[in-house]
Amino acid sequence: MTLHAYGWGRANLRDDFGNADDTADGELLYAYLDYLDPKNRDYQVRAGRQYIFEGVMREAIDGLYAKTDLLPTVTASAYAGLPVNLEDEKGRGGDWI
């Protein structure tokens, strides 16, 4: 089992004479626990904030992802969770992928 995490942050270090709304800001881009079958690498499970790249689909979610090899040339995958908004937006309730 491994842990992968990456983020960024910023801080306003100068005095803007009271015009600055926030002195610190940042985003957590991804942070997830990853389990890969240690013997054959036949299946993988991830939980947390992650990017999913499968076929023509590309999505960032807070949720769960699972992938397994059915045959040497056939793979099945599934994921579920909330879409990641990298900007603060209201109205996220009920948004599931």
N, C-alpha and C positions, 0 to 999 in steps of 0.2 A: 504494500500500500504506500502511495506517495502523496505528498501535498504540493500543489503548485499554486503560486499566488503572484500577482503583479498589480500595481496601482500607481497612481501619480498624485502629486499635491502641489499646491502653490500657496504663497503667503505674501501679503502686501507689507513690506518692511519699511516703507516711508510714510510720513504723515501726510494724508490728503486733506487736511484741515476739516475733518469730519465728513467728507464727501464719500468715503468708501463704505459700502454696505457691509462687506465681509472682509475680514483680514486673512482668512484662510479658506481654501476651497480645494477640492480634489475628487477623484473617482476611484473606486475599486473596479478595475477592468476585468480581472478574473481571480477566483480563489476557489479551488475545488479539491476534493479528495478523489483519488483515482486508484482503482483496483484492477490490475491486469492479471489474468490467470498465470501463475508463475511457472507451471509445467509446460503447457502447450500453447499458451497465449490464445486460447480458443474463445475467451469472452473477456469483456471489459465493462466496468461499471464506474460512473462518475456521479458525484453529488456536489452541488454548489453553483457558483456563478461561473459560466463556461461558454465557450464558443463551439457551435456544432457545425461541422462541414460534412455533409453527406450528399453525394450526387450533385445536383444543381442547387441544393438548399444550403443557405448560410444564415445562421441565427445565433443570437446571444440570449441566454436564458439563465434564470435562477431556478434550478431544478435538478432533475435526475435524467441520466442518459445511460443506455445499455446497448451493447453490441455483441453479437456472437457470430462465429463462422459455422454455417450449417454444413457446407461442403468446402473443399479447398478453394473453389471459385465463387461461392455464394455466401453473402453476408447479410444478416438481418440486424436492423437497429431500430430503437424506439427512444423517444424523449418526451418529457412533460415538465411544465413549469411556467413561471411568469416571464414575459418578455422583459429584457433589460432596457431601460431608458437611461441614456447617459446624461441627460439633462433632467432637472427636476420638473416634472409635469404632473398636474392633478388629473384625477380620473382614471387611475390604474386599476381600480376595482373591477373584478370580473374578467380581466384580460388573462386568458390562459392559452398556452400553446400545447 
